Amino acid sequence: MMQAKRNEYKVFRIEFRYPIVSIYIDDQLYEQNTYTKPFGSLYKMGFIFKGSGMVDWIKIIGKSGNELYVEDFGGKAEW
């Protein structure tokens, strides 16, 4: 289980490179799963924090490196 102080930023990265899904926290591999069936399209994504937490920004990058979606929610989060 990953634990962090309330005022400590963590960078989560999720890579979908079929058939492998990799989850990184602060650029270190946290978990990796291999799927044997296509899992379809990404329609929405949710985050559940145990205790407290917030999302400061989201960026989705295509396999060619182009930005597909960027949201910074109006700037830097305040603690």
C-alpha positions as CSV (number, residue, x, y, z in Angstrom):
1,M,0.0,0.0,0.0
2,M,1.3,3.4,-1.0
3,Q,1.1,6.1,1.7
4,A,2.0,9.8,1.4
5,K,1.8,12.8,3.6
6,R,-1.2,15.0,3.0
7,N,0.9,17.9,1.6
8,E,3.1,15.6,-0.6
9,Y,2.4,15.5,-4.3
10,K,2.5,12.1,-6.1
11,V,2.6,11.7,-9.8
12,F,0.5,8.7,-11.1
13,R,1.0,7.5,-14.6
14,I,-1.1,4.8,-16.2
15,E,0.1,3.3,-19.5
16,F,-2.1,1.3,-21.7
17,R,0.0,-0.6,-24.2
18,Y,-2.1,-3.5,-25.2
19,P,-1.9,-6.1,-23.8
20,I,-0.1,-4.6,-20.8
21,V,-1.4,-1.9,-18.4
22,S,1.3,-0.4,-16.2
23,I,0.8,1.9,-13.2
24,Y,3.6,4.1,-12.1
25,I,3.9,6.3,-9.0
26,D,6.6,9.0,-9.1
27,D,8.1,7.2,-12.2
28,Q,8.5,3.9,-10.3
29,L,6.5,0.9,-11.5
30,Y,3.8,0.1,-8.9
31,E,1.7,-2.6,-10.6
32,Q,1.5,-4.2,-14.1
33,N,-1.2,-6.4,-15.5
34,T,-1.5,-8.3,-18.8
35,Y,-4.9,-8.6,-20.5
36,T,-5.7,-11.5,-22.9
37,K,-8.9,-9.8,-24.3
38,P,-9.3,-6.3,-25.6
39,F,-10.8,-4.1,-22.9
40,G,-12.5,-1.6,-25.3
41,S,-12.5,2.1,-25.3
42,L,-11.9,4.5,-22.5
43,Y,-15.1,6.5,-21.7
44,K,-14.4,7.8,-18.2
45,M,-11.9,7.4,-15.4
46,G,-12.4,7.8,-11.7
47,F,-10.1,8.1,-8.7
48,I,-10.9,6.9,-5.2
49,F,-8.8,8.2,-2.4
50,K,-8.7,6.5,1.0
51,G,-8.9,9.3,3.5
52,S,-8.2,12.4,1.5
53,G,-6.7,13.3,-1.8
54,M,-7.2,15.5,-4.9
55,V,-6.3,15.5,-8.6
56,D,-4.3,18.5,-9.7
57,W,-4.0,17.7,-13.5
58,I,-4.7,15.0,-16.0
59,K,-2.9,14.5,-19.3
60,I,-3.7,11.8,-21.9
61,I,-1.0,11.2,-24.5
62,G,-1.5,9.1,-27.7
63,K,0.9,6.4,-28.7
64,S,2.6,8.8,-31.2
65,G,3.3,11.2,-28.3
66,N,0.6,13.8,-29.1
67,E,-1.6,15.2,-26.3
68,L,-5.1,13.9,-26.7
69,Y,-6.5,15.6,-23.5
70,V,-5.2,18.0,-21.0
71,E,-7.0,19.4,-17.9
72,D,-5.3,21.4,-15.2
73,F,-8.5,22.3,-13.3
74,G,-7.7,26.1,-13.4
75,G,-4.2,25.9,-12.0
76,K,-2.2,24.6,-9.1
77,A,-4.2,23.0,-6.3
78,E,-4.2,24.7,-2.9
79,W,-3.7,22.7,0.3
